[in-house]
Amino acid sequence: MEKDAALKKILHYCAYQDRSFFEVETKLKSFEITDEERKSIIETLVNESFIDDGRFARSFVRGYNLVAYPAASKIAIIVFPQFFV
């Protein structure tokens, strides 16, 4: 696969939802491009803020708390409102 096509595909992959550096690197390895091209694409994604591990972690935790423990979160807000002001 050529570099421009790989970049276009990975931009779409990253725009769909927040991705970690590891997920993007793994996906790029499946495209069968050279290591130099892969590093160049990753550098472009980081510079354009498509990859941000901090944003990924916040999004992951927020989603996990909303889906896995919605009742626990609501109970904590009711029981300990001083911590959620």
N, C-alpha and C positions, 0 to 999 in steps of 0.2 A: 504494500500500500504506500502511496506517496505521502509526503509530509503534509501537504495542504489538505488532502482528504482526511488524514488522521486528525489534524487540528480541528477541522470542521466537525467531525464526529465527536471528538472529546469535548468541544465547546457545548455542543448540544447535550451531551451526557452530564456536564457540570451545571448547565443552566436549569436542568430539570429539577434538581434538588442539591442541597449541599453535599459535597463529597469530601472525604478525607484524602490526604496525600497518598496513602497506601492504596485506596480504591482506584484513584486515577492512574497511579503507576502500574497497577495490576492490569487495568483495562488497556493501557498503552502497550504493555507487553504482548497482549493478544493480537495487536495490529501488525506484528512482525515488521517493525521498523528498526533502524539502527539505534544503538545507545546514544549516539550524538544527537540524532533527531529527537529521540524521546526526552533527553535533557533539555533541548531547546524548546520543545513544546511545554514541558513542565515550567520552565522559566517564564515563558509567555503567560501561562495560566496564573502563576503566582503574581506577576506584575500587573495583570489585568484584574486581580482579585477574584478569580474563579475558584481558586483553591485557598482556603483559609481554615486551618485545623481548629483554631479557636472558635470560629463561627460554626464549624461542623459540630464541635463538642456541645456548644450551647444549644444548637438546634436539636441534636440527638437527645439531650437530657430533657429539654422542654417537651419534645414529642413523647418521650418515654413516660414522663410524669403525667401528661394529659391522658394517655391511653391506658397505661398500666395501673395507675393509682389515683384516679380522679376523686374517689371518695376520701382517701387519706389526705389529699391536698385540701379538700373542702373542710374536713374535720380539723386539720391543723390551723386553718385560717380562723375558724370559729373558736377553737379552744385557746389559741395563742395569737389573738389579733395584734398585740403590741409588736410582734416580730414582722408583721406584714404591712406596716404603715409606710 
